[in-house]
Amino acid sequence: MLDRLEARITMPEGAAPLASYARYYARHVRGEIVGTYLRIGNEVPGRRWVSLEELPQVADGGCDVITVIADVRGTVRSAACNGEA
């Protein structure tokens, strides 16, 4: 499923290539897949499934932090850079 999702994603304008992000995914209680992509700190690129509680929450970060929402079929509904603090 994540292969399909990542093949369909269009990175937001200003973002780096997908492979340069640490990519965290969790299932939301509504059945959606929520992703947080990070290029900050000591994050190692690659993807990981985590619980919703373990999903990184970052309030700023610009395009070094991207939030992704997809349905259970891997269709991306949104992918957006975070704002700046």
N, CA, C and O atoms as a Tinker XYZ file with bonds, in Angstrom:
   340  protein
     1  N      0.811000   -1.188000    0.000000    73     2
     2  CA     0.000000    0.000000    0.000000    64     1     3
     3  C      0.864000    1.266000    0.000000    63     2     4     5
     4  O      0.566000    2.212000   -0.730000    81     3
     5  N      1.927000    1.296000    0.807000    73     3     6
     6  CA     2.771000    2.483000    0.838000    64     5     7
     7  C      3.529000    2.680000   -0.468000    63     6     8     9
     8  O      3.796000    3.814000   -0.867000    81     7
     9  N      3.877000    1.580000   -1.138000    73     7    10
    10  CA     4.504000    1.720000   -2.457000    64     9    11
    11  C      3.568000    2.472000   -3.399000    63    10    12    13
    12  O      3.994000    3.371000   -4.125000    81    11
    13  N      2.296000    2.097000   -3.380000    73    11    14
    14  CA     1.302000    2.743000   -4.247000    64    13    15
    15  C      1.124000    4.214000   -3.867000    63    14    16    17
    16  O      1.097000    5.083000   -4.739000    81    15
    17  N      1.005000    4.490000   -2.578000    73    15    18
    18  CA     0.827000    5.856000   -2.113000    64    17    19
    19  C      2.022000    6.713000   -2.530000    63    18    20    21
    20  O      1.845000    7.800000   -3.080000    81    19
    21  N      3.229000    6.228000   -2.270000    73    19    22
    22  CA     4.411000    7.022000   -2.588000    64    21    23
    23  C      4.623000    7.182000   -4.088000    63    22    24    25
    24  O      5.217000    8.170000   -4.521000    81    23
    25  N      4.157000    6.244000   -4.877000    73    23    26
    26  CA     4.254000    6.384000   -6.334000    64    25    27
    27  C      3.291000    7.454000   -6.848000    63    26    28    29
    28  O      3.525000    8.047000   -7.901000    81    27
    29  N      2.225000    7.697000   -6.116000    73    27    30
    30  CA     1.199000    8.658000   -6.547000    64    29    31
    31  C      1.401000   10.061000   -5.997000    63    30    32    33
    32  O      0.761000   11.003000   -6.464000    81    31
    33  N      2.265000   10.214000   -5.030000    73    31    34
    34  CA     2.371000   11.518000   -4.368000    64    33    35
    35  C      3.077000   12.532000   -5.249000    63    34    36    37
    36  O      4.066000   12.225000   -5.915000    81    35
    37  N      2.551000   13.735000   -5.235000    73    35    38
    38  CA     3.200000   14.875000   -5.856000    64    37    39
    39  C      3.687000   15.747000   -4.719000    63    38    40    41
    40  O      2.893000   16.292000   -3.952000    81    39
    41  N      4.991000   15.874000   -4.618000    73    39    42
    42  CA     5.543000   16.670000   -3.530000    64    41    43
    43  C      5.167000   18.129000   -3.729000    63    42    44    45
    44  O      5.125000   18.610000   -4.861000    81    43
    45  N      4.889000   18.846000   -2.626000    73    43    46
    46  CA     4.508000   20.256000   -2.745000    64    45    47
    47  C      5.647000   21.107000   -3.309000    63    46    48    49
    48  O      6.820000   20.746000   -3.204000    81    47
    49  N      5.289000   22.221000   -3.896000    73    47    50
    50  CA     6.290000   23.153000   -4.406000    64    49    51
    51  C      7.195000   23.582000   -3.261000    63    50    52    53
    52  O      6.717000   23.948000   -2.187000    81    51
    53  N      8.494000   23.538000   -3.491000    73    51    54
    54  CA     9.464000   23.915000   -2.469000    64    53    55
    55  C      9.989000   22.742000   -1.662000    63    54    56    57
    56  O     10.929000   22.894000   -0.882000    81    55
    57  N      9.383000   21.562000   -1.847000    73    55    58
    58  CA     9.814000   20.371000   -1.118000    64    57    59
    59  C     11.001000   19.716000   -1.808000    63    58    60    61
    60  O     11.220000   19.887000   -3.007000    81    59
    61  N     11.759000   18.963000   -1.021000    73    59    62
    62  CA    12.872000   18.178000   -1.551000    64    61    63
    63  C     12.310000   16.871000   -2.124000    63    62    64    65
    64  O     11.120000   16.602000   -1.959000    81    63
    65  N     13.126000   16.061000   -2.786000    73    63    66
    66  CA    12.657000   14.765000   -3.288000    64    65    67
    67  C     12.189000   13.851000   -2.149000    63    66    68    69
    68  O     12.742000   13.875000   -1.049000    81    67
    69  N     11.183000   13.064000   -2.430000    73    67    70
    70  CA    10.582000   12.160000   -1.447000    64    69    71
    71  C     11.619000   11.338000   -0.693000    63    70    72    73
    72  O     11.537000   11.217000    0.529000    81    71
    73  N     12.580000   10.778000   -1.390000    73    71    74
    74  CA    13.558000    9.880000   -0.776000    64    73    75
    75  C     14.446000   10.561000    0.260000    63    74    76    77
    76  O     15.138000    9.877000    1.014000    81    75
    77  N     14.442000   11.881000    0.313000    73    75    78
    78  CA    15.292000   12.576000    1.273000    64    77    79
    79  C     14.616000   12.782000    2.628000    63    78    80    81
    80  O     15.225000   13.340000    3.541000    81    79
    81  N     13.370000   12.342000    2.768000    73    79    82
    82  CA    12.611000   12.527000    4.006000    64    81    83
    83  C     12.519000   11.235000    4.820000    63    82    84    85
    84  O     12.471000   10.139000    4.261000    81    83
    85  N     12.494000   11.380000    6.143000    73    83    86
    86  CA    12.064000   10.308000    7.033000    64    85    87
    87  C     10.541000   10.357000    6.965000    63    86    88    89
    88  O      9.943000   11.390000    7.265000    81    87
    89  N      9.905000    9.247000    6.572000    73    87    90
    90  CA     8.468000    9.252000    6.308000    64    89    91
    91  C      7.759000    8.351000    7.324000    63    90    92    93
    92  O      7.966000    7.138000    7.357000    81    91
    93  N      6.922000    8.976000    8.146000    73    91    94
    94  CA     6.173000    8.269000    9.184000    64    93    95
    95  C      4.716000    8.184000    8.758000    63    94    96    97
    96  O      4.125000    9.179000    8.337000    81    95
    97  N      4.139000    6.993000    8.868000    73    95    98
    98  CA     2.739000    6.778000    8.498000    64    97    99
    99  C      1.995000    6.129000    9.656000    63    98   100   101
   100  O      2.538000    5.294000   10.379000    81    99
   101  N      0.727000    6.536000    9.815000    73    99   102
   102  CA    -0.147000    5.934000   10.829000    64   101   103
   103  C     -1.559000    5.887000   10.278000    63   102   104   105
   104  O     -1.936000    6.694000    9.429000    81   103
   105  N     -2.324000    4.945000   10.766000    73   103   106
   106  CA    -3.748000    4.883000   10.402000    64   105   107
   107  C     -4.530000    5.750000   11.372000    63   106   108   109
   108  O     -4.402000    5.618000   12.589000    81   107
   109  N     -5.330000    6.627000   10.822000    73   107   110
   110  CA    -6.197000    7.477000   11.623000    64   109   111
   111  C     -7.430000    6.676000   12.008000    63   110   112   113
   112  O     -7.758000    5.692000   11.344000    81   111
   113  N     -8.109000    7.075000   13.055000    73   111   114
   114  CA    -9.304000    6.354000   13.495000    64   113   115
   115  C    -10.396000    6.350000   12.439000    63   114   116   117
   116  O    -11.256000    5.469000   12.462000    81   115
   117  N    -10.392000    7.310000   11.510000    73   115   118
   118  CA   -11.385000    7.342000   10.427000    64   117   119
   119  C    -10.999000    6.421000    9.279000    63   118   120   121
   120  O    -11.719000    6.344000    8.284000    81   119
   121  N     -9.860000    5.714000    9.403000    73   119   122
   122  CA    -9.427000    4.799000    8.363000    64   121   123
   123  C     -8.445000    5.405000    7.383000    63   122   124   125
   124  O     -7.848000    4.687000    6.580000    81   123
   125  N     -8.267000    6.715000    7.437000    73   123   126
   126  CA    -7.308000    7.364000    6.553000    64   125   127
   127  C     -5.882000    7.023000    6.977000    63   126   128   129
   128  O     -5.640000    6.581000    8.100000    81   127
   129  N     -4.955000    7.236000    6.065000    73   127   130
   130  CA    -3.532000    7.134000    6.375000    64   129   131
   131  C     -3.017000    8.559000    6.498000    63   130   132   133
   132  O     -3.218000    9.385000    5.609000    81   131
   133  N     -2.353000    8.833000    7.607000    73   131   134
   134  CA    -1.770000   10.146000    7.841000    64   133   135
   135  C     -0.258000    9.981000    7.827000    63   134   136   137
   136  O      0.280000    9.067000    8.452000    81   135
   137  N      0.420000   10.861000    7.117000    73   135   138
   138  CA     1.873000   10.792000    7.048000    64   137   139
   139  C      2.513000   12.094000    7.467000    63   138   140   141
   140  O      1.982000   13.175000    7.210000    81   139
   141  N      3.651000   11.983000    8.112000    73   139   142
   142  CA     4.478000   13.136000    8.431000    64   141   143
   143  C      5.858000   12.854000    7.870000    63   142   144   145
   144  O      6.486000   11.855000    8.221000    81   143
   145  N      6.328000   13.731000    7.000000    73   143   146
   146  CA     7.647000   13.607000    6.380000    64   145   147
   147  C      8.563000   14.642000    7.012000    63   146   148   149
   148  O      8.201000   15.813000    7.123000    81   147
   149  N      9.755000   14.210000    7.428000    73   147   150
   150  CA    10.671000   15.103000    8.137000    64   149   151
   151  C     12.047000   15.147000    7.494000    63   150   152   153
   152  O     12.581000   14.124000    7.066000    81   151
   153  N     12.609000   16.337000    7.432000    73   151   154
   154  CA    14.005000   16.550000    7.034000    64   153   155
   155  C     14.664000   17.454000    8.056000    63   154   156   157
   156  O     15.418000   18.355000    7.690000    81   155
   157  N     14.395000   17.230000    9.319000    73   155   158
   158  CA    14.934000   18.057000   10.395000    64   157   159
   159  C     15.619000   17.164000   11.417000    63   158   160   161
   160  O     15.338000   15.968000   11.501000    81   159
   161  N     16.514000   17.753000   12.187000    73   159   162
   162  CA    17.183000   17.005000   13.244000    64   161   163
   163  C     18.020000   15.875000   12.687000    63   162   164   165
   164  O     18.652000   16.007000   11.639000    81   163
   165  N     18.018000   14.771000   13.395000    73   163   166
   166  CA    18.811000   13.594000   13.025000    64   165   167
   167  C     17.981000   12.524000   12.338000    63   166   168   169
   168  O     18.324000   11.343000   12.400000    81   167
   169  N     16.908000   12.911000   11.691000    73   167   170
   170  CA    16.029000   11.948000   11.037000    64   169   171
   171  C     16.738000   11.230000    9.895000    63   170   172   173
   172  O     17.429000   11.856000    9.091000    81   171
   173  N     16.564000    9.932000    9.832000    73   171   174
   174  CA    17.166000    9.115000    8.783000    64   173   175
   175  C     16.108000    8.879000    7.706000    63   174   176   177
   176  O     15.009000    8.420000    8.021000    81   175
   177  N     16.416000    9.183000    6.435000    73   175   178
   178  CA    15.432000    8.949000    5.375000    64   177   179
   179  C     14.971000    7.484000    5.340000    63   178   180   181
   180  O     15.730000    6.570000    5.662000    81   179
   181  N     13.725000    7.293000    4.946000    73   179   182
   182  CA    13.114000    5.970000    4.882000    64   181   183
   183  C     11.700000    6.072000    5.402000    63   182   184   185
   184  O     11.267000    7.146000    5.819000    81   183
   185  N     10.963000    4.955000    5.383000    73   183   186
   186  CA     9.581000    5.010000    5.855000    64   185   187
   187  C      9.351000    4.040000    6.993000    63   186   188   189
   188  O     10.001000    3.001000    7.110000    81   187
   189  N      8.394000    4.425000    7.829000    73   187   190
   190  CA     8.073000    3.648000    9.016000    64   189   191
   191  C      6.580000    3.722000    9.299000    63   190   192   193
   192  O      5.970000    4.783000    9.164000    81   191
   193  N      5.989000    2.595000    9.692000    73   191   194
   194  CA     4.626000    2.585000   10.233000    64   193   195
   195  C      4.757000    2.821000   11.723000    63   194   196   197
   196  O      5.587000    2.191000   12.378000    81   195
   197  N      3.955000    3.714000   12.267000    73   195   198
   198  CA     3.939000    3.977000   13.699000    64   197   199
   199  C      2.485000    4.060000   14.141000    63   198   200   201
   200  O      1.580000    4.147000   13.311000    81   199
   201  N      2.268000    4.034000   15.446000    73   199   202
   202  CA     0.913000    4.250000   15.951000    64   201   203
   203  C      0.581000    5.733000   15.795000    63   202   204   205
   204  O      1.479000    6.562000   15.650000    81   203
   205  N     -0.687000    6.057000   15.825000    73   203   206
   206  CA    -1.111000    7.445000   15.691000    64   205   207
   207  C     -0.484000    8.305000   16.787000    63   206   208   209
   208  O     -0.143000    9.464000   16.551000    81   207
   209  N     -0.334000    7.745000   17.970000    73   207   210
   210  CA     0.267000    8.473000   19.088000    64   209   211
   211  C      1.757000    8.748000   18.855000    63   210   212   213
   212  O      2.293000    9.722000   19.383000    81   211
   213  N      2.423000    7.907000   18.078000    73   211   214
   214  CA     3.854000    8.066000   17.815000    64   213   215
   215  C      4.154000    8.929000   16.593000    63   214   216   217
   216  O      5.311000    9.263000   16.335000    81   215
   217  N      3.119000    9.290000   15.846000    73   215   218
   218  CA     3.315000   10.111000   14.652000    64   217   219
   219  C      3.881000   11.464000   15.060000    63   218   220   221
   220  O      3.282000   12.150000   15.889000    81   219
   221  N      5.031000   11.872000   14.496000    73   219   222
   222  CA     5.614000   13.165000   14.875000    64   221   223
   223  C      4.636000   14.309000   14.614000    63   222   224   225
   224  O      3.974000   14.355000   13.578000    81   223
   225  N      4.560000   15.218000   15.562000    73   223   226
   226  CA     3.713000   16.407000   15.448000    64   225   227
   227  C      4.623000   17.624000   15.476000    63   226   228   229
   228  O      5.260000   17.901000   16.493000    81   227
   229  N      4.690000   18.349000   14.374000    73   227   230
   230  CA     5.554000   19.521000   14.259000    64   229   231
   231  C      4.695000   20.684000   13.790000    63   230   232   233
   232  O      3.977000   20.571000   12.797000    81   231
   233  N      4.769000   21.803000   14.503000    73   231   234
   234  CA     3.899000   22.939000   14.206000    64   233   235
   235  C      4.433000   23.857000   13.114000    63   234   236   237
   236  O      3.676000   24.645000   12.548000    81   235
   237  N      5.718000   23.767000   12.812000    73   235   238
   238  CA     6.275000   24.629000   11.779000    64   237   239
   239  C      7.257000   23.812000   10.946000    63   238   240   241
   240  O      7.098000   22.595000   10.849000    81   239
   241  N      8.245000   24.425000   10.354000    73   239   242
   242  CA     9.249000   23.662000    9.616000    64   241   243
   243  C      9.228000   23.867000    8.123000    63   242   244   245
   244  O     10.091000   23.348000    7.414000    81   243
   245  N      8.249000   24.622000    7.625000    73   243   246
   246  CA     8.188000   24.846000    6.179000    64   245   247
   247  C      8.146000   23.532000    5.417000    63   246   248   249
   248  O      7.425000   22.613000    5.807000    81   247
   249  N      8.910000   23.432000    4.336000    73   247   250
   250  CA     8.905000   22.220000    3.515000    64   249   251
   251  C      9.872000   21.154000    4.023000    63   250   252   253
   252  O     10.064000   20.131000    3.366000    81   251
   253  N     10.486000   21.385000    5.194000    73   251   254
   254  CA    11.246000   20.313000    5.843000    64   253   255
   255  C     10.314000   19.397000    6.624000    63   254   256   257
   256  O     10.731000   18.352000    7.125000    81   255
   257  N      9.042000   19.798000    6.724000    73   255   258
   258  CA     7.999000   18.990000    7.367000    64   257   259
   259  C      6.776000   19.008000    6.457000    63   258   260   261
   260  O      6.226000   20.070000    6.165000    81   259
   261  N      6.359000   17.840000    6.016000    73   259   262
   262  CA     5.211000   17.731000    5.108000    64   261   263
   263  C      4.177000   16.821000    5.737000    63   262   264   265
   264  O      4.511000   15.768000    6.281000    81   263
   265  N      2.924000   17.226000    5.662000    73   263   266
   266  CA     1.819000   16.413000    6.152000    64   265   267
   267  C      1.070000   15.842000    4.955000    63   266   268   269
   268  O      0.716000   16.565000    4.024000    81   267
   269  N      0.834000   14.531000    4.994000    73   267   270
   270  CA     0.178000   13.816000    3.907000    64   269   271
   271  C     -1.067000   13.128000    4.455000    63   270   272   273
   272  O     -1.039000   12.565000    5.549000    81   271
   273  N     -2.147000   13.176000    3.701000    73   271   274
   274  CA    -3.369000   12.439000    4.038000    64   273   275
   275  C     -3.774000   11.635000    2.810000    63   274   276   277
   276  O     -3.854000   12.170000    1.704000    81   275
   277  N     -4.031000   10.334000    3.017000    73   275   278
   278  CA    -4.411000    9.437000    1.916000    64   277   279
   279  C     -5.539000    8.535000    2.382000    63   278   280   281
   280  O     -5.740000    8.347000    3.582000    81   279
   281  N     -6.276000    7.977000    1.422000    73   279   282
   282  CA    -7.306000    7.011000    1.794000    64   281   283
   283  C     -6.676000    5.626000    1.877000    63   282   284   285
   284  O     -5.490000    5.458000    1.592000    81   283
   285  N     -7.469000    4.641000    2.265000    73   283   286
   286  CA    -6.939000    3.297000    2.496000    64   285   287
   287  C     -6.471000    2.610000    1.216000    63   286   288   289
   288  O     -5.766000    1.604000    1.291000    81   287
   289  N     -6.842000    3.123000    0.046000    73   287   290
   290  CA    -6.377000    2.564000   -1.221000    64   289   291
   291  C     -5.053000    3.178000   -1.663000    63   290   292   293
   292  O     -4.492000    2.791000   -2.688000    81   291
   293  N     -4.555000    4.147000   -0.873000    73   291   294
   294  CA    -3.300000    4.787000   -1.226000    64   293   295
   295  C     -3.461000    5.994000   -2.123000    63   294   296   297
   296  O     -2.476000    6.487000   -2.672000    81   295
   297  N     -4.688000    6.484000   -2.286000    73   295   298
   298  CA    -4.914000    7.685000   -3.075000    64   297   299
   299  C     -4.638000    8.898000   -2.204000    63   298   300   301
   300  O     -5.265000    9.078000   -1.160000    81   299
   301  N     -3.701000    9.724000   -2.633000    73   299   302
   302  CA    -3.303000   10.886000   -1.846000    64   301   303
   303  C     -4.374000   11.971000   -1.951000    63   302   304   305
   304  O     -4.735000   12.400000   -3.047000    81   303
   305  N     -4.873000   12.405000   -0.801000    73   303   306
   306  CA    -5.863000   13.494000   -0.771000    64   305   307
   307  C     -5.191000   14.841000   -0.639000    63   306   308   309
   308  O     -5.654000   15.827000   -1.212000    81   307
   309  N     -4.089000   14.894000    0.121000    73   307   310
   310  CA    -3.351000   16.153000    0.243000    64   309   311
   311  C     -1.917000   15.878000    0.670000    63   310   312   313
   312  O     -1.628000   14.886000    1.339000    81   311
   313  N     -1.042000   16.766000    0.275000    73   311   314
   314  CA     0.362000   16.755000    0.688000    64   313   315
   315  C      0.779000   18.219000    0.740000    63   314   316   317
   316  O      0.818000   18.893000   -0.289000    81   315
   317  N      1.093000   18.714000    1.938000    73   315   318
   318  CA     1.368000   20.136000    2.102000    64   317   319
   319  C      2.523000   20.376000    3.044000    63   318   320   321
   320  O      2.693000   19.672000    4.040000    81   319
   321  N      3.321000   21.389000    2.714000    73   319   322
   322  CA     4.377000   21.825000    3.605000    64   321   323
   323  C      3.740000   22.471000    4.834000    63   322   324   325
   324  O      2.666000   23.067000    4.746000    81   323
   325  N      4.409000   22.348000    5.976000    73   323   326
   326  CA     3.951000   23.033000    7.182000    64   325   327
   327  C      4.273000   24.517000    7.073000    63   326   328   329
   328  O      5.070000   24.931000    6.231000    81   327
   329  N      3.661000   25.293000    7.911000    73   327   330
   330  CA     3.932000   26.730000    7.931000    64   329   331
   331  C      5.245000   27.026000    8.637000    63   330   332   333
   332  O      5.970000   26.120000    9.046000    81   331
   333  N      5.530000   28.296000    8.768000    73   331   334
   334  CA     6.723000   28.756000    9.479000    64   333   335
   335  C      6.277000   29.449000   10.759000    63   334   336   337
   336  O      5.300000   30.199000   10.763000    81   335
   337  N      7.000000   29.192000   11.842000    73   335   338
   338  CA     6.659000   29.817000   13.133000    64   337   339
   339  C      7.150000   31.246000   13.173000    63   338   340
   340  O      6.959000   31.937000   14.174000    81   339
